[in-house]
Amino acid sequence: MVRTTIKEVAAEAGVSTQTVSRVINERPDVSPDTRKRVQDVIDRTGYRPSALARTLIRQRSYTLGVVIAGLRFIGPSRTLTGIASAAEEAGYALLLKELPQFDANNILPIFQAFLSRHVDGIIWAVPEVGENRSWVKRASLDLELPIVYLTMEPQENISVVAINNYLGGRMAMAHLFEQGYRQIGHISGPLDWWEARQRMAAWRDARREAGLETTDEHWVEGNWSPTSGAQVVRKLLEQYPEMDAIFVANDQMALSVMQAACQLCISIPDKLGVVGFDNIAESAYFWPPLTTIQPDQQSLGMTAVEEIIKIIESGWQEREPMEPKSIMLTPTLVVRQSSVRPKGKGKEVKPGK
């Protein structure tokens, strides 16, 4: 198969190769008629610009470095899907580095590898766990590469994109109160995770605003796994016998909570309302189907790519440097039968009442 060249496209369209390049790179200094004529030739001939040539001309690699960990978990895997989709759409390749564990802090070799391969920017997609962000401010200042961080507490002078986990937790609690539940317990994720702490803070604040005292008897800590959910819910039922609903920090634990409740002959949602977090595919097909909070992790990854490209472009176009900012994406409440209390089974309790 003979590859069409940029010179052939230019000749057929009756323009210079520079004009073809401007059209390919979506430069504004091309008239609409000329742009259409060139694009028609490109579409007809199937011309594809050389990635190597583009790199040499622009002195850019059109490659993003991505650091990820925990791909066995739902959130990181969905986030990576979003990153890959948006990068491909924007014409960027990815150089992926997976950390062996969330708390790995030996980051220097990773940055050295990225620098040696001339990546244009870095997306740090590892969730904030324990002290694995202690190096962030130092690295952000020392590196000449732009970095966007995902799934972490916003900080000054760095770019962060995250799901608003606290808001998602408040949505879950508001829904349970509206359904007439009052004694709402919580199964948290591992509390060295920032996301788990945010979801727990939402549960605690909602209880306080509803006039409910909160003690250690009202919650237990899980580790995101279904096994932990099944184990800790029995402990929670024993130490909080008045409990009539549970906000569970993720769907995998929530589904095992529902199974344990069935084994204990506790009717859901009549005797126990359950709300999860993540909206995994299985949550819609359990019985009863699980009410959950949906954080759009694919949008998280896509937004990160959009932001890092904006920062890269501002640097290459010699505009004023973009100020670092934090973007918090809003989750949604997906209501299903596991939390919809039959009419007359409970009195509606508004938060703060």
C-alpha positions, 0 to 999 in steps of 0.5 A: 500500500502506497502512503500518501504524502503531504506534498501530494495532498498539497498539490491536489488541493492546490495549496502549500504544504504549510497550509496542509500542516495548518489544517491538520493542526487546526490552526485558525489562520486558514480560510473556511474554503481552503480548509474544506478543500484540503480536508476533502483531499485528506479524507479522499486519499486517507492521508495520515500525518507521520507521528515522527515528523510531527514530533520533530517539527514541533519538538514534542513527543505527543506522549503523556506519562501515566502513573497508576496503581491498583488496576484490580479495583473498579475506580482505577481501572475505569479511570485508566479507560477514560484516560486512554480514550481521551488521549487517543481522541487528542492524538496523544500516546500513553507511556504507562507505569504501574506502581506495585502498591499504593504507598510506593514512594520511590518515584524518582526512577519513574520521573527519570524514565518519563524525562528520558522519553520526553513525555509532554506531561504526566497524569498521576492517577494513583489514589491518595493512600496513607503518606503516598502524597508526601513528595508532591509539593517538592516534585511539583516544584522541581520538575519542568513537566506539567503534572495533573494529580487524580483522586486526592485532597486538593492542595494549593499550587498543584492541579487536581482532578477528583470525584467529590466523594463527600458530596456523594456521601451526603447524597446517599445520606439525604436519600436514606433520611428522605425514605424515613430511615434514621438509625443509619450505620456505616461501613467505611473503606480502609481509612488510609484512603482519602476517598474512604475518609471523605465518604465517612465524613459525609455520613458523620456530618449528616448524622450530626445535622439530623441530631444523632449522636455518633460513636464507634458503635455506629460504624465499622471499617472494611477493606473494599472487598466483598469478604470484608463486607460480609464479615463486618456487617455482622459485627455492626448489627451486633453493636448497633441493634437499632440500625435500620439502614447502612451507607456502605462505602463501596458496592462490592461490600454493599452486595455482600452486606445484602447477602449476609442480611438475607442469610440472617432473614433481615428483609431489605429494604423493609428492615434494613435499607442499603446504599452503596458507592461506585455503581458497578455493573452487578449492583443493578442485577442483585436482588433487590437491586442496589441503590448506589452513588455513581462517580463517573471515573471515566470522566475523571480520566478524560478530564485529566487528559483535557487539563494536562493538554491545556497546560501543555498547549499554554506552555508551547503557545507561550501564553501566560502559564495556567494557574493550578486548579482543583476540579471536583466532579459531581457524582449522581445518585442511582435509586433502586429497590434496596433503599426505597422503603415501603410506604408507611414503614417509616417516618421521613426524617429531614437532615437537620431535624 
